[in-house]
Amino acid sequence: MKKKVSQYLAMACVVVSLSLLSGGCAKQKVQSDKDIAPVAPKAEVKAPVTGKADIGKGAGMEESLASKWIGGDSGAVLEGRTTAPMLPVYFDYDKSDIREDQQGRLKKNGDLLNSSPKVQVRVEGNCDERGTNEYNMALGERRAVAAAKFLMNVGVAESRIATLSYGEEKPLNMGHDEAAWSQNRRGDFVIVK
């Protein structure tokens, strides 16, 4: 009897061990602090001031977006890993051509760069997790180059634009569905100087 109990226990241990070993875990990408872009502090909301301070030369005039960008908002991130106030562009699955609905974003980015001729930008191509690492690195590069060519076509000097591919290595959304993948198929615009 003791021999049978010992055999059952040994067999149970083997089954548990095999199930733990064969189960495995899905490959997870871990984001380090180096991969996370700093977030600019939120501006404090103040009540409107009334009185003599509101009248006078320049009261009520709007400051241009370009001057705010160069003056103080440089380095802030609004969406993706793109430097504010520029916006990233998104791509269809397995494509590197600029979608029609993304051309307005690129045009605005080009206008901002054209209004600040000393600013240099790096276009970073990104992919979702599907495909091999090598394929995604090449696809990310094609996406970055397509976005850079668009900027050049709207007047930004080629010498002010660099490209870089991260492939699938820097996902924004760690999910494994179309909603996550669509956020990871993008081109980011990062100010480098």
C-alpha positions in Angstrom: 0.0 0.0 0.0 2.8 2.4 0.9 4.5 1.6 -2.3 1.4 2.5 -4.4 1.0 5.8 -2.5 4.7 6.6 -3.1 4.2 5.8 -6.8 1.2 8.0 -7.1 3.0 10.9 -5.3 6.0 10.5 -7.6 3.8 10.4 -10.7 1.9 13.5 -9.5 5.2 15.4 -9.0 6.3 14.5 -12.5 3.0 15.6 -14.0 3.0 18.9 -12.1 6.7 19.5 -13.1 6.0 18.8 -16.7 3.0 21.0 -16.9 4.9 23.9 -15.3 7.8 23.4 -17.7 5.7 23.0 -20.8 3.3 25.9 -20.1 5.9 28.6 -20.6 5.2 32.3 -20.9 4.6 34.5 -23.8 7.4 36.9 -24.8 6.9 40.1 -22.9 8.7 43.3 -23.7 9.8 45.2 -20.6 10.0 49.0 -20.8 12.9 50.6 -19.0 13.0 54.1 -17.7 15.2 55.0 -20.7 12.3 54.0 -23.0 9.8 56.2 -21.3 9.7 59.8 -22.6 9.4 62.5 -19.8 6.0 64.1 -19.5 5.9 67.8 -19.1 4.1 69.1 -16.0 0.6 70.2 -16.5 0.1 73.9 -16.6 -1.6 75.4 -13.6 -5.1 76.8 -14.4 -5.6 80.3 -13.0 -8.7 82.3 -12.9 -8.9 85.1 -15.4 -7.5 88.4 -14.2 -9.7 91.5 -14.7 -8.9 95.1 -14.4 -6.2 97.4 -15.7 -3.8 94.5 -16.5 -6.2 93.3 -19.2 -6.0 96.6 -21.2 -3.1 98.0 -23.0 -0.8 97.2 -25.8 -0.9 93.5 -26.8 -3.8 92.5 -24.6 -5.8 89.6 -26.1 -3.3 88.9 -28.8 -2.5 85.3 -29.5 1.1 84.0 -29.4 2.1 81.9 -32.4 2.3 78.1 -31.8 5.9 78.1 -33.2 7.1 80.6 -30.6 5.6 78.5 -27.7 7.1 75.4 -29.2 10.6 76.7 -29.3 10.4 78.8 -26.2 9.0 76.4 -23.6 7.1 73.4 -24.8 10.0 71.7 -26.6 10.4 68.2 -25.1 6.8 67.8 -24.1 5.0 64.8 -25.5 1.4 64.9 -26.6 1.0 61.6 -28.4 3.3 58.7 -29.0 6.9 59.7 -28.5 6.6 62.8 -30.7 7.8 66.2 -29.4 4.9 68.6 -28.9 3.2 70.3 -30.7 4.0 68.0 -33.6 1.9 64.8 -34.1 2.9 61.3 -35.0 1.5 59.6 -38.2 -0.1 56.2 -38.2 0.3 53.5 -40.9 -1.8 50.6 -42.1 -0.7 47.0 -41.4 2.4 46.1 -43.4 2.4 49.4 -45.3 4.8 52.4 -45.4 2.8 54.7 -47.6 1.4 57.9 -46.0 -2.4 57.4 -45.5 -4.6 60.2 -46.8 -6.0 60.8 -43.3 -2.5 61.3 -42.0 -1.3 63.9 -44.6 -2.8 66.8 -42.6 -0.7 65.9 -39.6 2.5 65.7 -41.7 1.6 69.1 -43.3 1.3 70.7 -39.9 4.6 69.2 -38.8 6.2 70.6 -41.9 4.7 74.0 -41.3 6.1 74.0 -37.7 9.5 73.0 -38.9 9.5 75.6 -41.7 8.6 78.3 -39.2 11.6 77.3 -37.1 14.5 76.8 -39.5 17.1 75.9 -36.9 15.1 73.0 -35.5 16.2 69.5 -36.5 14.0 66.4 -36.2 14.4 62.7 -36.1 11.6 60.6 -37.7 11.3 57.3 -35.8 9.6 54.4 -37.6 7.7 51.9 -35.5 5.9 48.6 -36.1 3.5 46.3 -34.3 4.8 43.0 -32.9 3.8 40.9 -35.9 6.6 39.8 -38.3 10.2 39.0 -37.7 12.5 41.5 -36.0 14.5 41.9 -39.2 11.3 42.6 -41.3 10.0 45.1 -38.8 13.3 47.0 -38.7 13.1 47.3 -42.5 9.5 48.3 -42.4 10.1 50.9 -39.7 12.9 52.4 -41.8 10.6 52.6 -44.8 7.9 54.3 -42.7 10.5 56.9 -41.4 11.8 57.6 -44.9 8.3 58.0 -46.3 7.5 60.6 -43.6 10.8 62.4 -44.1 10.2 62.6 -47.9 6.8 64.1 -47.2 8.4 66.8 -45.0 11.0 67.5 -47.7 8.2 67.9 -50.3 6.6 70.6 -48.1 9.9 72.5 -47.9 11.8 71.2 -44.9 15.5 70.9 -45.8 16.8 67.3 -46.0 19.8 68.3 -43.8 17.4 68.9 -40.9 15.8 65.5 -41.0 17.2 62.2 -39.7 15.5 58.8 -39.8 15.7 55.9 -37.4 13.8 52.6 -37.2 12.9 50.9 -33.9 10.9 48.2 -35.6 8.8 46.5 -32.9 11.2 47.3 -30.1 9.4 50.4 -28.6 5.7 49.7 -28.5 3.4 52.2 -26.9 0.6 49.8 -26.2 1.6 46.3 -24.9 -1.7 44.7 -25.9 -2.0 41.9 -28.5 -5.0 43.0 -30.6 -5.7 45.4 -33.4 -6.4 48.4 -31.1 -2.9 48.0 -29.6 -1.2 47.2 -32.9 -2.7 50.3 -34.7 -1.1 52.5 -32.0 2.3 50.9 -32.5 2.3 51.3 -36.3 3.5 54.9 -36.4 6.2 57.4 -37.2 7.2 59.7 -34.3 8.9 63.1 -34.7 11.5 63.9 -32.1 13.3 67.2 -31.8 17.1 66.6 -31.7 18.3 70.2 -31.8 
